[in-house]
Amino acid sequence: GVPVQREIVLAAALLHDIAKGRADHAAAGARLLARLGCRRIAPVVAQHNDLAGGSGPRPDAAAVVYLADKLVAGDRIVTFEQRFAPAGEKYAGAPEILAAVQRRRRQAEAIRRQIEEITGVKLEDILRGLFQSESAGGNL
């Protein structure tokens, strides 16, 4: 019952870090994708690092990619604690940056709760099901 276009989410998830290493890589990646004609994916990529205005009452493509970005470190799925603890330690002496890190975690947790309320399934179980399907020959 949530209008999220799977193709947009998948493409944005695969391309969201296309400009990683550049200043404001989310915006830089979105500009690059827009120039390449990927106008539906660019706004999602632009928000993957910092969800503009938070998540609405229902998660959209940007919210799903934002959450996925916060649940992955390198090539592995991680907990919020594993994802955010290093930044909390690194920026403990920088209150403005630490506040932004904490805000991002709260946003990710809110999206997780929305998805769990809508589906009636814990996010961990959704992810487990996706990867069990993949190992059985299914597609993500």
DSSP file with accessible surface (Angstrom, degrees, kcal/mol):
  #  RESIDUE AA STRUCTURE BP1 BP2  ACC     N-H-->O    O-->H-N    N-H-->O    O-->H-N    TCO  KAPPA ALPHA  PHI   PSI    X-CA   Y-CA   Z-CA
    1    1 A G              0   0  114      0, 0.0   117,-0.0     0, 0.0     0, 0.0   0.000 360.0 360.0 360.0  10.1    0.0    0.0    0.0
    2    2 A V        -     0   0   38      2,-0.1     2,-2.2    58,-0.0    58,-0.0  -0.956 360.0-131.1-113.6 124.3    3.0    2.3   -0.2
    3    3 A P        +     0   0  122      0, 0.0     2,-0.5     0, 0.0    58,-0.3  -0.429  50.5 145.9 -77.6  77.9    3.7    3.8   -3.7
    4    4 A V        -     0   0   47     -2,-2.2     2,-0.8    56,-0.1    -2,-0.1  -0.963  45.8-135.9-113.9 124.2    7.5    3.1   -3.9
    5    5 A Q     >  -     0   0  103     -2,-0.5     4,-2.2     1,-0.2     3,-0.5  -0.714   9.2-154.5 -83.7 113.7    8.8    2.3   -7.3
    6    6 A R  H  > S+     0   0  147     -2,-0.8     4,-2.9     1,-0.2     5,-0.2   0.856  91.7  54.6 -55.8 -40.8   11.1   -0.7   -6.9
    7    7 A E  H  > S+     0   0  141      1,-0.2     4,-2.5     2,-0.2    -1,-0.2   0.886 108.8  48.4 -64.3 -38.5   13.2    0.2  -10.0
    8    8 A I  H  > S+     0   0   17     -3,-0.5     4,-2.7     2,-0.2     5,-0.3   0.931 113.2  47.6 -66.6 -45.4   13.9    3.7   -8.7
    9    9 A V  H  X S+     0   0   24     -4,-2.2     4,-2.7     2,-0.2    -2,-0.2   0.944 114.0  47.0 -61.1 -47.4   14.9    2.3   -5.3
   10   10 A L  H  X S+     0   0   85     -4,-2.9     4,-2.2     2,-0.2    -2,-0.2   0.945 114.6  45.6 -63.0 -47.0   17.2   -0.3   -6.8
   11   11 A A  H  X S+     0   0   26     -4,-2.5     4,-1.9    -5,-0.2    -1,-0.2   0.933 115.7  46.2 -62.9 -45.0   18.8    2.1   -9.3
   12   12 A A  H  X S+     0   0    0     -4,-2.7     4,-1.7     1,-0.2    -1,-0.2   0.890 110.9  53.3 -66.2 -37.5   19.3    4.8   -6.6
   13   13 A A  H  < S+     0   0   35     -4,-2.7     4,-0.3    -5,-0.3    -1,-0.2   0.904 112.5  44.4 -64.0 -38.9   20.7    2.2   -4.1
   14   14 A L  H  < S+     0   0  132     -4,-2.2    -1,-0.2    -5,-0.2    -2,-0.2   0.819 124.5  33.8 -73.7 -29.6   23.2    1.0   -6.6
   15   15 A L  H >< S+     0   0   59     -4,-1.9     3,-2.2    -5,-0.2    -2,-0.2   0.461  83.2 105.0-106.2  -1.8   24.2    4.5   -7.7
   16   16 A H  T 3< S+     0   0   31     -4,-1.7     3,-0.3     1,-0.3    13,-0.1   0.780  86.6  42.5 -59.7 -28.5   23.9    6.6   -4.5
   17   17 A D  T >  S+     0   0   54     -4,-0.3     3,-2.3    -3,-0.2    -1,-0.3   0.107  73.6 123.7-103.7  26.1   27.7    6.8   -3.9
   18   18 A I  T <  S+     0   0   73     -3,-2.2    -1,-0.2     1,-0.3    -2,-0.1   0.784  83.7  36.9 -58.6 -26.2   28.6    7.5   -7.5
   19   19 A A  T >  S+     0   0    3     -3,-0.3     3,-2.2     6,-0.3    -1,-0.3   0.119  83.0 152.0-113.6  22.5   30.4   10.7   -6.4
   20   20 A K  T <   +     0   0  134     -3,-2.3     3,-0.1     1,-0.3    -3,-0.1  -0.237  64.0  36.1 -54.6 136.5   31.8    9.4   -3.1
   21   21 A G  T 3  S+     0   0   78      1,-0.5    -1,-0.3     0, 0.0     2,-0.2   0.109  95.8 103.1 102.8 -20.2   35.0   11.2   -2.2
   22   22 A R  S X  S-     0   0  143     -3,-2.2     3,-0.8     1,-0.1    -1,-0.5  -0.590  88.6 -86.4 -89.0 157.6   33.8   14.6   -3.6
   23   23 A A  T 3  S+     0   0   93      1,-0.3     5,-0.2    -2,-0.2    -1,-0.1  -0.413 115.3   2.9 -60.3 135.7   32.6   17.4   -1.4
   24   24 A D  T 3> S-     0   0  110      1,-0.1     4,-2.5     3,-0.1     3,-0.4   0.949  82.4-172.7  47.0  61.9   28.8   16.9   -0.7
   25   25 A H  H <> S+     0   0   23     -3,-0.8     4,-2.6     1,-0.2    -6,-0.3   0.784  75.1  59.7 -60.7 -27.8   28.9   13.6   -2.7
   26   26 A A  H  > S+     0   0    3      2,-0.2     4,-2.2     1,-0.2    -1,-0.2   0.957 111.1  39.8 -65.5 -47.5   25.1   13.2   -2.5
   27   27 A A  H  > S+     0   0   22     -3,-0.4     4,-2.5     2,-0.2    -2,-0.2   0.908 116.0  51.7 -67.6 -40.4   24.5   16.5   -4.3
   28   28 A A  H  X S+     0   0    5     -4,-2.5     4,-2.3    -5,-0.2    -2,-0.2   0.919 111.0  47.8 -63.1 -42.8   27.4   15.9   -6.7
   29   29 A G  H  X S+     0   0    0     -4,-2.6     4,-2.6    -5,-0.2    -1,-0.2   0.905 110.7  51.4 -64.2 -40.8   26.1   12.4   -7.6
   30   30 A A  H  X S+     0   0   12     -4,-2.2     4,-2.6    -5,-0.2    -2,-0.2   0.916 109.8  49.5 -63.6 -41.8   22.6   13.7   -8.1
   31   31 A R  H  X S+     0   0  138     -4,-2.5     4,-2.4     2,-0.2    -2,-0.2   0.930 111.4  49.3 -62.9 -43.0   23.9   16.4  -10.5
   32   32 A L  H  X S+     0   0   40     -4,-2.3     4,-1.7     1,-0.2    -2,-0.2   0.944 112.4  47.2 -61.4 -47.2   25.9   13.9  -12.5
   33   33 A L  H  <>S+     0   0    3     -4,-2.6     5,-2.9     1,-0.2     4,-0.2   0.897 110.4  52.4 -63.6 -39.2   22.9   11.5  -12.8
   34   34 A A  H ><5S+     0   0   27     -4,-2.6     3,-1.6     1,-0.2    -1,-0.2   0.925 108.3  51.0 -62.1 -42.7   20.6   14.4  -13.8
   35   35 A R  H 3<5S+     0   0  165     -4,-2.4    -1,-0.2     1,-0.3    -2,-0.2   0.826 107.9  53.7 -62.7 -31.3   23.1   15.3  -16.6
   36   36 A L  T 3<5S-     0   0  118     -4,-1.7    -1,-0.3    -5,-0.2    -2,-0.2   0.428 125.6-103.1 -83.4  -0.3   23.1   11.7  -17.7
   37   37 A G  T < 5S+     0   0   49     -3,-1.6     2,-1.4    -4,-0.2     3,-0.2   0.514  83.6 128.9  94.6   5.7   19.3   11.8  -18.0
   38   38 A C     >< +     0   0   40     -5,-2.9     4,-2.3     1,-0.2     3,-0.5  -0.427  22.2 152.6 -90.8  61.2   18.5    9.9  -14.8
   39   39 A R  T  4  +     0   0  170     -2,-1.4    -1,-0.2     1,-0.2    -5,-0.1   0.725  67.5  50.2 -71.1 -22.2   16.1   12.6  -13.6
   40   40 A R  T  4 S+     0   0  156     -3,-0.2     4,-0.4     2,-0.1    -1,-0.2   0.745 115.4  43.1 -85.1 -23.9   13.9   10.2  -11.5
   41   41 A I  T >> S+     0   0   25     -3,-0.5     4,-2.2     2,-0.1     3,-0.7   0.830  98.9  72.7 -88.3 -34.4   16.9    8.7   -9.7
   42   42 A A  H 3X S+     0   0    8     -4,-2.3     4,-2.5     1,-0.2     5,-0.2   0.876  94.5  50.4 -53.5 -46.3   18.8   12.0   -9.1
   43   43 A P  H 3> S+     0   0   68      0, 0.0     4,-0.9     0, 0.0    -1,-0.2   0.862 110.9  50.5 -65.4 -29.7   16.5   13.4   -6.3
   44   44 A V  H X4 S+     0   0   11     -3,-0.7     3,-0.8    -4,-0.4     4,-0.4   0.938 111.2  47.5 -69.9 -45.1   16.7   10.1   -4.4
   45   45 A V  H >< S+     0   0    0     -4,-2.2     3,-1.3     1,-0.2     4,-0.4   0.900 105.3  60.8 -62.1 -38.0   20.5   10.0   -4.6
   46   46 A A  H 3< S+     0   0   41     -4,-2.5     4,-0.3     1,-0.3     3,-0.3   0.803 110.5  40.7 -59.8 -28.1   20.5   13.6   -3.5
   47   47 A Q  T << S+     0   0   51     -4,-0.9    -1,-0.3    -3,-0.8    -2,-0.2   0.393  83.3  98.9-103.0   3.1   18.8   12.7   -0.2
   48   48 A H  S <  S+     0   0    0     -3,-1.3     3,-0.2    -4,-0.4    -1,-0.2   0.788  92.0  37.1 -66.9 -23.7   20.6    9.4    0.6
   49   49 A N  S    S+     0   0   49     -4,-0.4     2,-0.3     1,-0.3    -1,-0.2   0.792 133.7  16.6 -95.1 -31.9   22.9   11.0    3.1
   50   50 A D  S    S-     0   0   61     -4,-0.3     2,-0.6     4,-0.0    -1,-0.3  -0.860  77.5-138.3-146.8 103.9   20.6   13.6    4.7
   51   51 A L    >   -     0   0    4     -2,-0.3     3,-1.9    -3,-0.2     2,-0.2  -0.515  25.8-126.4 -71.9 109.7   16.9   13.1    4.2
   52   52 A A  T 3  S-     0   0   70     -2,-0.6    -1,-0.1     1,-0.3    -5,-0.0  -0.368  87.5  -5.6 -60.7 121.7   15.5   16.6    3.5
   53   53 A G  T 3  S-     0   0   90     -2,-0.2    -1,-0.3     2,-0.0    -2,-0.1   0.583 113.6 -95.0  73.6   7.8   12.7   17.4    5.9
   54   54 A G    <   -     0   0   24     -3,-1.9     2,-0.3     2,-0.0     9,-0.1  -0.168  65.1 -41.9  76.2-174.5   12.7   13.9    7.4
   55   55 A S        -     0   0   35      1,-0.1    -2,-0.0    52,-0.1    -4,-0.0  -0.680  58.3-131.3 -90.8 141.3   10.5   11.1    6.3
   56   56 A G        -     0   0   38      2,-0.4    -1,-0.1    -2,-0.3     4,-0.0   0.010  45.3 -75.9 -74.6-168.5    6.8   11.7    5.6
   57   57 A P  S    S+     0   0  124      0, 0.0    -1,-0.1     0, 0.0    -2,-0.1   0.780 124.1  34.4 -65.7 -24.6    3.9    9.7    6.9
   58   58 A R  S    S-     0   0  135    -55,-0.0    -2,-0.4    60,-0.0     5,-0.1  -0.995  96.1-109.3-128.5 136.3    4.8    6.9    4.4
   59   59 A P        -     0   0    6      0, 0.0     2,-0.2     0, 0.0    -4,-0.0  -0.398  36.2-166.8 -65.8 135.7    8.3    6.0    3.3
   60   60 A D     >  -     0   0   81     -2,-0.1     4,-2.3   -56,-0.1     5,-0.2  -0.448  43.7 -79.9-107.0-172.9    9.0    6.9   -0.3
   61   61 A A  H  > S+     0   0   16    -58,-0.3     4,-2.5     1,-0.2     5,-0.3   0.904 130.5  52.4 -58.1 -42.0   11.9    5.9   -2.5
   62   62 A A  H  > S+     0   0    4      1,-0.2     4,-2.5     2,-0.2    -1,-0.2   0.910 109.6  49.3 -62.0 -40.2   14.3    8.4   -0.9
   63   63 A A  H  > S+     0   0    0      2,-0.2     4,-2.6     1,-0.2    -1,-0.2   0.905 110.6  49.9 -67.1 -39.5   13.4    7.2    2.6
   64   64 A V  H  X S+     0   0   41     -4,-2.3     4,-2.7     2,-0.2    -2,-0.2   0.936 114.0  44.3 -65.8 -44.3   14.0    3.5    1.6
   65   65 A V  H  X S+     0   0    2     -4,-2.5     4,-2.7     2,-0.2    -2,-0.2   0.906 112.0  53.9 -67.4 -39.2   17.4    4.3    0.0
   66   66 A Y  H  X S+     0   0    0     -4,-2.5     4,-1.5    -5,-0.3    -2,-0.2   0.945 111.5  45.2 -57.6 -49.1   18.3    6.5    3.0
   67   67 A L  H  X S+     0   0    6     -4,-2.6     4,-1.0     1,-0.2     3,-0.3   0.937 111.8  51.3 -62.1 -46.2   17.5    3.6    5.4
   68   68 A A  H >< S+     0   0   42     -4,-2.7     3,-0.9     1,-0.2     4,-0.4   0.909 107.0  54.7 -58.6 -40.7   19.4    1.1    3.3
   69   69 A D  H >< S+     0   0   15     -4,-2.7     3,-0.8     1,-0.3    -1,-0.2   0.867 108.4  48.9 -60.7 -34.5   22.4    3.4    3.3
   70   70 A K  H 3< S+     0   0    3     -4,-1.5    -1,-0.3    -3,-0.3    -2,-0.2   0.619 108.5  54.3 -82.2 -11.5   22.4    3.5    7.1
   71   71 A L  T << S+     0   0   18     -4,-1.0     7,-2.8    -3,-0.9     2,-0.4   0.378 100.0  70.5-101.4   2.9   22.2   -0.3    7.3
   72   72 A V  E <   -A   77   0A  59     -3,-0.8     2,-0.4    -4,-0.4     5,-0.2  -0.974  50.5-178.3-126.1 135.4   25.2   -1.0    5.2
   73   73 A A  E >  S-A   76   0A  34      3,-2.5     3,-1.8    -2,-0.4     2,-0.4  -0.982  72.6 -41.7-128.0 116.4   28.9   -0.5    5.9
   74   74 A G  T 3  S-     0   0   80     -2,-0.4    -2,-0.0     1,-0.2     0, 0.0  -0.500 125.5 -24.1  66.4-116.9   31.2   -1.5    3.1
   75   75 A D  T 3  S+     0   0  157     -2,-0.4     2,-0.3    -3,-0.1    -1,-0.2   0.081 121.5  80.9-116.0  23.3   29.7   -4.8    1.8
   76   76 A R  E <  S-A   73   0A 142     -3,-1.8    -3,-2.5     0, 0.0     2,-0.3  -0.955  76.1-115.6-133.7 150.8   27.9   -5.9    4.9
   77   77 A I  E     -A   72   0A  75     -2,-0.3     2,-0.3    -5,-0.2    -5,-0.3  -0.649  41.3-177.3 -78.7 135.6   24.6   -5.3    6.6
   78   78 A V        -     0   0    6     -7,-2.8     2,-0.1    -2,-0.3    -1,-0.0  -0.851  26.5-105.6-131.1 165.6   25.1   -3.7   10.1
   79   79 A T     >  -     0   0   73     -2,-0.3     4,-2.3     1,-0.1     5,-0.2  -0.426  38.2-106.8 -81.3 166.3   23.0   -2.6   13.0
   80   80 A F  H  > S+     0   0   16      1,-0.2     4,-2.9     2,-0.2     5,-0.3   0.898 122.5  54.6 -60.0 -38.6   22.4    1.0   13.7
   81   81 A E  H  > S+     0   0  109      1,-0.2     4,-2.3     2,-0.2    -1,-0.2   0.942 109.6  45.6 -61.3 -46.9   24.8    0.7   16.7
   82   82 A Q  H  4 S+     0   0  102      1,-0.2    -1,-0.2     2,-0.2    -2,-0.2   0.874 116.8  46.4 -63.8 -36.1   27.5   -0.6   14.4
   83   83 A R  H  < S+     0   0   71     -4,-2.3     4,-0.4     1,-0.1    -2,-0.2   0.898 123.0  30.2 -73.9 -41.2   26.9    2.0   11.8
   84   84 A F  H  X S+     0   0   15     -4,-2.9     4,-2.3    -5,-0.2    -2,-0.2   0.704  99.5  78.3 -98.7 -20.1   26.7    5.1   14.1
   85   85 A A  H  X S+     0   0   25     -4,-2.3     4,-2.4    -5,-0.3     5,-0.2   0.922  93.1  51.6 -58.8 -46.4   29.0    4.3   17.0
   86   86 A P  H  > S+     0   0   77      0, 0.0     4,-2.9     0, 0.0    -1,-0.2   0.919 111.8  47.0 -59.1 -40.7   32.2    5.1   15.1
   87   87 A A  H  > S+     0   0   26     -4,-0.4     4,-2.6     1,-0.2    -2,-0.2   0.896 109.6  54.9 -67.3 -36.8   30.9    8.5   14.1
   88   88 A G  H  < S+     0   0   23     -4,-2.3    -1,-0.2     1,-0.2    -3,-0.2   0.905 113.4  41.4 -61.4 -40.4   29.7    9.1   17.6
   89   89 A E  H >< S+     0   0  153     -4,-2.4     3,-1.1    -5,-0.2     4,-0.3   0.923 114.6  51.2 -71.3 -44.2   33.2    8.4   18.9
   90   90 A K  H 3< S+     0   0  156     -4,-2.9     3,-0.3     1,-0.2    -2,-0.2   0.871 119.9  34.3 -62.3 -38.3   35.0   10.3   16.1
   91   91 A Y  T >< S+     0   0   71     -4,-2.6     3,-2.4     1,-0.2     7,-0.4   0.177  77.7 117.9-107.8  20.9   32.9   13.5   16.6
   92   92 A A  T <  S+     0   0   67     -3,-1.1    -1,-0.2     1,-0.3    -2,-0.1   0.833  82.2  46.9 -55.9 -32.1   32.4   13.4   20.3
   93   93 A G  T 3  S+     0   0   79     -3,-0.3    -1,-0.3    -4,-0.3    -2,-0.1   0.355 101.4  71.2 -92.1   6.3   34.3   16.7   20.6
   94   94 A A    <>  -     0   0   30     -3,-2.4     4,-2.8     1,-0.1     3,-0.3  -0.796  61.6-174.9-123.8  86.3   32.3   18.3   17.7
   95   95 A P  H  > S+     0   0  102      0, 0.0     4,-2.3     0, 0.0     5,-0.2   0.831  81.0  52.3 -56.2 -36.0   28.8   19.0   19.0
   96   96 A E  H  > S+     0   0  176      2,-0.2     4,-1.6     1,-0.2     5,-0.1   0.926 114.1  41.9 -68.3 -43.3   27.3   20.2   15.7
   97   97 A I  H  > S+     0   0   79     -3,-0.3     4,-2.4     2,-0.2    -1,-0.2   0.921 113.9  52.6 -68.4 -42.7   28.5   17.2   13.7
   98   98 A L  H  X S+     0   0   37     -4,-2.8     4,-2.7    -7,-0.4    -2,-0.2   0.903 106.8  53.4 -60.4 -39.3   27.5   14.8   16.5
   99   99 A A  H  X S+     0   0   50     -4,-2.3     4,-2.3    -5,-0.3    -1,-0.2   0.901 108.7  49.7 -62.7 -39.1   24.0   16.4   16.5
  100  100 A A  H  X S+     0   0   21     -4,-1.6     4,-2.4     2,-0.2    -2,-0.2   0.913 110.3  50.2 -66.4 -40.5   23.8   15.7   12.7
  101  101 A V  H  X S+     0   0   13     -4,-2.4     4,-2.1     1,-0.2    -2,-0.2   0.939 112.2  47.2 -61.8 -46.2   24.9   12.1   13.2
  102  102 A Q  H  X S+     0   0   96     -4,-2.7     4,-2.4     1,-0.2    -2,-0.2   0.891 110.4  52.5 -64.7 -38.0   22.3   11.6   16.0
  103  103 A R  H  X S+     0   0   82     -4,-2.3     4,-2.6     1,-0.2    -1,-0.2   0.926 108.5  50.8 -63.6 -42.2   19.6   13.2   13.8
  104  104 A R  H  X S+     0   0   54     -4,-2.4     4,-2.4     1,-0.2    -1,-0.2   0.902 109.9  49.9 -63.5 -40.0   20.4   10.9   10.9
  105  105 A R  H  X S+     0   0   66     -4,-2.1     4,-2.7     2,-0.2    -1,-0.2   0.932 110.3  49.7 -64.7 -43.2   20.1    7.9   13.3
  106  106 A R  H  X S+     0   0  141     -4,-2.4     4,-2.3     1,-0.2    -2,-0.2   0.912 110.9  50.4 -61.7 -40.7   16.7    9.1   14.6
  107  107 A Q  H  X S+     0   0   27     -4,-2.6     4,-2.2     2,-0.2    -1,-0.2   0.925 111.2  48.1 -62.0 -44.9   15.5    9.5   11.0
  108  108 A A  H  X S+     0   0    0     -4,-2.4     4,-2.5     1,-0.2    -2,-0.2   0.913 111.6  49.6 -62.9 -41.8   16.7    6.0   10.1
  109  109 A E  H  X S+     0   0   44     -4,-2.7     4,-2.4     2,-0.2    -1,-0.2   0.892 109.2  52.5 -65.5 -36.8   15.0    4.5   13.1
  110  110 A A  H  X S+     0   0   32     -4,-2.3     4,-2.3     2,-0.2    -2,-0.2   0.916 110.0  48.0 -64.9 -41.6   11.8    6.4   12.3
  111  111 A I  H  X S+     0   0    0     -4,-2.2     4,-2.7     2,-0.2     5,-0.2   0.920 109.6  53.1 -64.7 -43.0   11.8    4.9    8.8
  112  112 A R  H  X S+     0   0   56     -4,-2.5     4,-2.6     1,-0.2    -2,-0.2   0.944 109.8  48.5 -56.6 -46.1   12.4    1.5   10.1
  113  113 A R  H  X S+     0   0  109     -4,-2.4     4,-2.7     1,-0.2    -2,-0.2   0.910 110.0  52.2 -62.3 -40.7    9.4    1.8   12.5
  114  114 A Q  H  X S+     0   0   31     -4,-2.3     4,-2.5     2,-0.2    -1,-0.2   0.931 111.0  46.8 -59.5 -47.6    7.3    3.0    9.6
  115  115 A I  H  X S+     0   0   25     -4,-2.7     4,-2.7     1,-0.2     6,-0.4   0.915 112.8  49.3 -62.8 -42.1    8.2    0.0    7.5
  116  116 A E  H  X S+     0   0   29     -4,-2.6     4,-2.3    -5,-0.2     5,-0.4   0.898 112.1  48.5 -65.6 -37.8    7.6   -2.4   10.3
  117  117 A E  H  < S+     0   0  155     -4,-2.7    -2,-0.2    -5,-0.2    -1,-0.2   0.918 114.5  45.5 -67.0 -42.9    4.2   -0.8   11.1
  118  118 A I  H  < S+     0   0   57     -4,-2.5    -2,-0.2    -5,-0.2    -1,-0.2   0.922 124.4  32.0 -66.7 -44.3    3.1   -1.0    7.4
  119  119 A T  H  < S-     0   0   69     -4,-2.7    -2,-0.2     2,-0.2    -1,-0.2   0.721  93.5-134.8 -87.7 -24.1    4.4   -4.5    6.8
  120  120 A G  S  < S+     0   0   67     -4,-2.3     2,-0.4    -5,-0.3    -3,-0.2   0.676  72.8 108.0  74.5  16.1    3.8   -6.0   10.3
  121  121 A V  S    S-     0   0   61     -5,-0.4    -1,-0.3    -6,-0.4    -2,-0.2  -0.979  76.1-111.5-130.0 138.7    7.2   -7.6   10.0
  122  122 A K    >>  -     0   0  119     -2,-0.4     4,-2.0     1,-0.1     3,-0.5  -0.403  27.8-123.7 -64.5 143.2   10.5   -6.7   11.8
  123  123 A L  H 3> S+     0   0   12      1,-0.3     4,-2.8     2,-0.2     5,-0.3   0.887 111.5  57.9 -58.1 -39.4   13.1   -5.2    9.4
  124  124 A E  H 3> S+     0   0  102      1,-0.2     4,-2.5     2,-0.2    -1,-0.3   0.894 107.2  48.2 -58.6 -38.4   15.6   -7.9   10.4
  125  125 A D  H <> S+     0   0   74     -3,-0.5     4,-2.4     2,-0.2    -1,-0.2   0.873 109.6  52.3 -70.9 -36.2   13.1  -10.5    9.3
  126  126 A I  H  X S+     0   0   50     -4,-2.0     4,-2.3     2,-0.2    -2,-0.2   0.955 113.0  44.4 -61.9 -48.1   12.5   -8.7    6.0
  127  127 A L  H  X S+     0   0   39     -4,-2.8     4,-2.3     1,-0.2     5,-0.2   0.916 111.8  52.4 -63.9 -42.1   16.3   -8.6    5.3
  128  128 A R  H  X S+     0   0  130     -4,-2.5     4,-2.2    -5,-0.3    -1,-0.2   0.935 110.3  49.2 -59.8 -43.0   16.7  -12.2    6.3
  129  129 A G  H  X S+     0   0   27     -4,-2.4     4,-2.2     1,-0.2    -1,-0.2   0.894 109.1  52.5 -64.2 -39.1   14.0  -13.2    3.9
  130  130 A L  H  X S+     0   0   72     -4,-2.3     4,-2.0     1,-0.2    -1,-0.2   0.933 113.4  42.5 -62.2 -45.3   15.5  -11.2    1.1
  131  131 A F  H  X S+     0   0   81     -4,-2.3     4,-2.1     2,-0.2    -2,-0.2   0.807 111.2  54.2 -79.0 -24.5   18.9  -12.8    1.5
  132  132 A Q  H  X S+     0   0  116     -4,-2.2     4,-1.3    -5,-0.2    -1,-0.2   0.914 109.9  49.1 -69.8 -38.7   17.5  -16.3    2.0
  133  133 A S  H  <>S+     0   0   64     -4,-2.2     5,-3.5    -5,-0.2    -2,-0.2   0.908 110.1  51.7 -63.2 -40.6   15.6  -15.8   -1.3
  134  134 A E  H ><5S+     0   0   95     -4,-2.0     3,-1.6     1,-0.2    -2,-0.2   0.931 109.3  48.4 -62.7 -43.7   18.8  -14.6   -3.0
  135  135 A S  H 3<5S+     0   0  102     -4,-2.1    -1,-0.2     1,-0.3    -2,-0.2   0.776 108.4  55.9 -71.2 -19.8   20.8  -17.7   -1.8
  136  136 A A  T 3<5S-     0   0   90     -4,-1.3    -1,-0.3    -5,-0.1    -2,-0.2   0.356 132.1 -91.5 -90.8   5.3   18.0  -19.9   -3.0
  137  137 A G  T < 5S+     0   0   67     -3,-1.6    -3,-0.2     1,-0.3    -2,-0.1   0.453  86.2 128.8 103.0   0.2   18.3  -18.4   -6.5
  138  138 A G      < -     0   0   32     -5,-3.5     2,-0.3    -6,-0.2    -1,-0.3  -0.254  56.6-110.7 -81.6 174.8   15.7  -15.6   -6.2
  139  139 A N              0   0  149     -2,-0.0    -1,-0.1    -4,-0.0    -5,-0.1  -0.815 360.0 360.0-106.6 148.4   16.3  -12.0   -7.0
  140  140 A L              0   0   74     -2,-0.3    -9,-0.0    -7,-0.1   -10,-0.0  -0.493 360.0 360.0 -75.3 360.0   16.5   -9.0   -4.6
